[in-house]
Amino acid sequence: MRGSAPHAVAMAAWLAAAFAMPLLPRSFDAVAAPAEAWLPGVLAMALLNGLAVGWRWRQVARPSRARHWTVPLAVAVDRARDDPSRQWLGRGFEWTPLHAQRMQRLLQAGRAAPVQWSLDGVEPRSATLTMSASALGSHTLVFGQTGTGKTRLAELLVASFLARHRDAVVLIVDPKGDRGLQSLLVRACAATGRPDALVSLHPAFPEQSVRFDPLRNFARASSIATRITSLLPASGEGDAFVQFAWRAINRIVEAMLYAGLRPTLLSIRHCLEDDARPLLARALQAWEQHHRGRPADDGMQ
């Protein structure tokens, strides 16, 4: 296996030194030379033995030392602006069957959990990694275990993207409400001189979230009722309730559109739970305007 030659040499020297150690006292008695003449050789072999053991310990223990890596945002921004066609990913190596074999041996050795390992122990020689920036123009999926660097990669991609596109914004849709993710993306936006480029969407934090109207765009009036009722559980006896809710919402939406009003979740809820008479009045006014040419006043917004 490549990279194992130094290990083989060190192990051979270690075995030779260990085999020669018991013979040294007999050699001192067999020759007339003083023991001080053999002392440098003994110390040299002991030093070689220690170096071999230390080198082997470094190779075995190095993967278990996890390092906290911080994204070099200044480097990422400079590389994105120098070459907008490439996405810089840092330094690393291409995973090959050789690395899989090394990782398997480390697993069999019973070292620390794989999530805590540093990949430098699998391949100490790394190189600069880049990818085509156009490949990130569509959907991108990043998956991995906890602590493997997904959030750090998001920080790197956001900083590089804002450096390439000065008029872009970053929208976060985070159901978990990860404050660590938001703080890292704030840092990434600030590194590009665009601290206002971050837009967060989270219903649990309305003071920090942007507004989102799920009923803003629609092709048909019935699609609004379908969007709302699709959130209701429909199984068994619940099917009749969903159908009843769909008909009620659809009639209210059609009346709003006929009266020239824009349907919203609040206005639909107000008509369903409180009072639908203002909507009825607006619909009648719209009907009268259509048939008699009278303008409709603004009674319900």
Solvent accessible surface area in square Angstrom, and as a share of the most:
residue,aa,sasa,rsa
1,M,100,0.45
2,R,172,0.63
3,G,51,0.49
4,S,35,0.23
5,A,69,0.54
6,P,76,0.48
7,H,52,0.23
8,A,60,0.47
9,V,105,0.60
10,A,20,0.16
11,M,68,0.30
12,A,61,0.47
13,A,24,0.19
14,W,79,0.28
15,L,101,0.50
16,A,61,0.47
17,A,4,0.03
18,A,43,0.34
19,F,153,0.64
20,A,27,0.21
21,M,61,0.27
22,P,90,0.57
23,L,81,0.40
24,L,20,0.10
25,P,75,0.47
26,R,179,0.65
27,S,34,0.22
28,F,59,0.25
29,D,129,0.67
30,A,86,0.67
31,V,65,0.37
32,A,113,0.87
33,A,47,0.37
34,P,87,0.55
35,A,57,0.44
36,E,121,0.54
37,A,67,0.52
38,W,90,0.31
39,L,93,0.46
40,P,86,0.54
41,G,35,0.34
42,V,34,0.20
43,L,108,0.54
44,A,59,0.46
45,M,52,0.23
46,A,48,0.37
47,L,114,0.57
48,L,78,0.39
49,N,41,0.21
50,G,44,0.42
51,L,110,0.55
52,A,6,0.05
53,V,82,0.47
54,G,38,0.37
55,W,76,0.27
56,R,107,0.39
57,W,163,0.57
58,R,113,0.41
59,Q,59,0.26
60,V,32,0.19
61,A,9,0.07
62,R,57,0.21
63,P,1,0.01
64,S,32,0.20
65,R,132,0.48
66,A,68,0.53
67,R,172,0.63
68,H,149,0.66
69,W,127,0.45
70,T,69,0.40
71,V,0,0.00
72,P,46,0.29
73,L,11,0.06
74,A,72,0.56
75,V,64,0.37
76,A,0,0.00
77,V,8,0.05
78,D,80,0.42
79,R,103,0.38
80,A,3,0.03
81,R,96,0.35
82,D,119,0.62
83,D,62,0.32
84,P,77,0.48
85,S,69,0.45
86,R,92,0.34
87,Q,0,0.00
88,W,23,0.08
89,L,58,0.29
90,G,3,0.03
91,R,156,0.57
92,G,13,0.13
93,F,42,0.18
94,E,141,0.63
95,W,120,0.42
96,T,44,0.25
97,P,118,0.74
98,L,30,0.15
99,H,10,0.04
100,A,45,0.35
101,Q,78,0.35
102,R,33,0.12
103,M,31,0.14
104,Q,88,0.39
105,R,128,0.47
106,L,24,0.12
107,L,81,0.40
108,Q,134,0.60
109,A,67,0.52
110,G,62,0.60
111,R,81,0.30
112,A,36,0.28
113,A,49,0.38
114,P,78,0.49
115,V,59,0.34
116,Q,93,0.41
117,W,22,0.08
118,S,15,0.10
119,L,93,0.46
120,D,34,0.18
121,G,20,0.19
122,V,1,0.00
123,E,15,0.07
124,P,69,0.43
125,R,158,0.58
126,S,44,0.29
127,A,57,0.44
128,T,60,0.35
129,L,65,0.32
130,T,61,0.36
131,M,61,0.27
132,S,42,0.27
133,A,15,0.12
134,S,94,0.61
135,A,57,0.44
136,L,43,0.21
137,G,72,0.70
138,S,85,0.55
139,H,188,0.84
140,T,76,0.44
141,L,147,0.73
142,V,62,0.35
143,F,169,0.70
144,G,39,0.38
145,Q,124,0.55
146,T,123,0.72
147,G,69,0.67
148,T,76,0.44
149,G,31,0.30
150,K,76,0.32
151,T,44,0.26
152,R,54,0.20
153,L,53,0.26
154,A,33,0.25
155,E,0,0.00
156,L,3,0.01
157,L,35,0.17
158,V,22,0.13
159,A,0,0.00
160,S,1,0.01
161,F,84,0.35
162,L,2,0.01
163,A,5,0.04
164,R,36,0.13
165,H,84,0.37
166,R,161,0.59
167,D,131,0.68
168,A,18,0.14
169,V,93,0.53
170,V,18,0.10
171,L,102,0.51
172,I,17,0.08
173,V,99,0.57
174,D,21,0.11
175,P,118,0.74
176,K,172,0.73
177,G,23,0.22
178,D,60,0.31
179,R,152,0.55
180,G,39,0.37
181,L,36,0.18
182,Q,55,0.25
183,S,64,0.41
184,L,32,0.16
185,L,8,0.04
186,V,71,0.41
187,R,91,0.33
188,A,0,0.00
189,C,0,0.00
190,A,58,0.45
191,A,45,0.35
192,T,12,0.07
193,G,58,0.55
194,R,52,0.19
195,P,94,0.59
196,D,116,0.60
197,A,1,0.00
198,L,31,0.15
199,V,39,0.22
200,S,17,0.11
201,L,39,0.19
202,H,27,0.12
203,P,125,0.79
204,A,67,0.52
205,F,56,0.23
206,P,99,0.62
207,E,132,0.59
208,Q,94,0.42
209,S,24,0.16
210,V,62,0.36
211,R,240,0.88
212,F,141,0.59
213,D,47,0.24
214,P,54,0.34
215,L,2,0.01
216,R,138,0.50
217,N,115,0.59
218,F,69,0.29
219,A,97,0.75
220,R,166,0.61
221,A,22,0.17
222,S,34,0.22
223,S,27,0.17
224,I,0,0.00
225,A,0,0.00
226,T,72,0.42
227,R,93,0.34
228,I,38,0.19
229,T,9,0.05
230,S,80,0.52
231,L,152,0.76
232,L,59,0.30
233,P,112,0.70
234,A,62,0.48
235,S,87,0.56
236,G,64,0.62
237,E,164,0.74
238,G,22,0.22
239,D,61,0.32
240,A,70,0.54
241,F,126,0.52
242,V,23,0.13
243,Q,105,0.47
244,F,126,0.52
245,A,16,0.12
246,W,78,0.27
247,R,114,0.41
248,A,28,0.21
249,I,10,0.05
250,N,18,0.09
251,R,171,0.62
252,I,20,0.10
253,V,0,0.00
254,E,87,0.39
255,A,28,0.22
256,M,2,0.01
257,L,67,0.33
258,Y,111,0.42
259,A,9,0.07
260,G,68,0.65
261,L,25,0.12
262,R,122,0.45
263,P,1,0.00
264,T,36,0.21
265,L,85,0.42
266,L,142,0.70
267,S,21,0.13
268,I,5,0.03
269,R,144,0.53
270,H,74,0.33
271,C,10,0.06
272,L,83,0.41
273,E,114,0.51
274,D,103,0.53
275,D,42,0.22
276,A,45,0.35
277,R,176,0.64
278,P,52,0.33
279,L,7,0.04
280,L,105,0.52
281,A,47,0.36
282,R,21,0.08
283,A,17,0.13
284,L,104,0.52
285,Q,57,0.25
286,A,15,0.12
287,W,120,0.42
288,E,45,0.20
289,Q,78,0.35
290,H,139,0.62
291,H,108,0.48
292,R,159,0.58
293,G,61,0.59
294,R,137,0.50
295,P,120,0.76
296,A,35,0.27
297,D,88,0.46
298,D,111,0.57
299,G,64,0.61
300,M,19,0.08
301,Q,165,0.73
